[in-house]
Amino acid sequence: MFEVGWTEMLVIAVVMIVVVGPKDLPNMLRTFGRTTAKLRAMAGDFQKQFNEALKEAELDDVKKSVDELRGLSPVAEIRKQLNPFEP
C-alpha cells in the first residue's frame, strides 16, 4: 500500500525528533500505537458485524424460497396444466 524506503523513514524520524523532541517522542509513539490498535479493533468489529448481517440476509432469502416451495401444491399445479381454461 505505502512504499516507504529507508531514506524516507530516516527523514521522518529526524523531523519527528526535531518537532516533537526526544523526551516526548516515546510517549507520542506509544499513543500512536494504541490509537492504531483501537482503530484496527474497531475495523475488525465492523467487518464482523457486516459479515453477520450478510449471512442473515442470505438466510432470509433461503427462508423465503423454502416458504415459497412449501406453498406450492402439486395437485393444483397438475390440475392447472390439465385444464388450462379453468382459472
C-alpha positions as CSV (number, residue, x, y, z in Angstrom):
1,M,0.0,0.0,0.0
2,F,2.6,2.6,1.1
3,E,6.1,2.2,-0.3
4,V,8.3,3.9,2.3
5,G,12.0,3.3,1.9
6,W,14.8,3.6,4.4
7,T,15.7,7.2,3.4
8,E,12.1,8.3,3.8
9,M,11.9,6.6,7.3
10,L,15.2,8.4,8.2
11,V,13.8,11.8,7.2
12,I,10.5,11.2,9.1
13,A,12.5,10.2,12.2
14,V,14.7,13.3,12.1
15,V,11.7,15.6,11.5
16,M,9.8,13.9,14.4
17,I,12.8,14.3,16.8
18,V,13.1,18.0,15.8
19,V,9.4,18.8,16.0
20,V,8.4,16.6,19.0
21,G,11.6,16.4,20.9
22,P,13.5,13.4,22.1
23,K,11.8,13.4,25.5
24,D,8.2,13.3,24.2
25,L,8.8,11.0,21.2
26,P,8.4,7.7,23.0
27,N,5.1,8.8,24.6
28,M,3.9,10.0,21.3
29,L,4.8,6.8,19.5
30,R,3.2,4.8,22.3
31,T,0.0,6.8,22.0
32,F,0.1,6.4,18.2
33,G,0.4,2.6,18.6
34,R,-2.5,2.4,21.0
35,T,-4.7,4.5,18.7
36,T,-3.8,2.4,15.7
37,A,-4.6,-0.8,17.7
38,K,-8.0,0.7,18.7
39,L,-8.7,1.6,15.1
40,R,-7.8,-1.9,13.9
41,A,-10.1,-3.4,16.5
42,M,-12.9,-1.2,15.5
43,A,-12.4,-2.1,11.9
44,G,-12.4,-5.8,12.8
45,D,-15.7,-5.4,14.7
46,F,-17.3,-3.5,11.9
47,Q,-16.2,-6.2,9.4
48,K,-17.5,-8.9,11.7
49,Q,-20.9,-7.2,12.0
50,F,-21.1,-6.6,8.3
51,N,-20.4,-10.3,7.6
52,E,-23.0,-11.4,10.1
53,A,-25.6,-9.1,8.5
54,L,-24.7,-10.5,5.1
55,K,-25.1,-14.1,6.4
56,E,-28.5,-13.1,7.9
57,A,-29.6,-11.6,4.6
58,E,-28.7,-14.8,2.8
59,L,-30.5,-16.9,5.3
60,D,-33.6,-14.7,4.8
61,D,-33.5,-15.4,1.1
62,V,-33.2,-19.1,1.7
63,K,-36.2,-19.0,4.1
64,K,-38.3,-17.1,1.6
65,S,-37.6,-19.7,-1.1
66,V,-38.3,-22.6,1.2
67,D,-41.6,-20.9,2.2
68,E,-42.5,-20.5,-1.4
69,L,-41.8,-24.2,-2.1
70,R,-44.0,-25.2,0.9
71,G,-46.8,-23.1,-0.5
72,L,-46.8,-25.0,-3.8
73,S,-49.5,-27.6,-4.2
74,P,-48.5,-30.3,-6.7
75,V,-52.2,-31.3,-7.2
76,A,-53.3,-27.8,-8.0
77,E,-50.4,-27.4,-10.5
78,I,-51.3,-30.6,-12.2
79,R,-55.0,-29.6,-12.5
80,K,-53.9,-26.2,-13.9
81,Q,-51.8,-27.9,-16.5
82,L,-54.5,-30.4,-17.5
83,N,-57.3,-27.8,-17.7
84,P,-55.7,-24.5,-18.9
85,F,-59.1,-22.8,-19.3
86,E,-60.0,-23.0,-15.7
87,P,-58.7,-20.1,-13.6
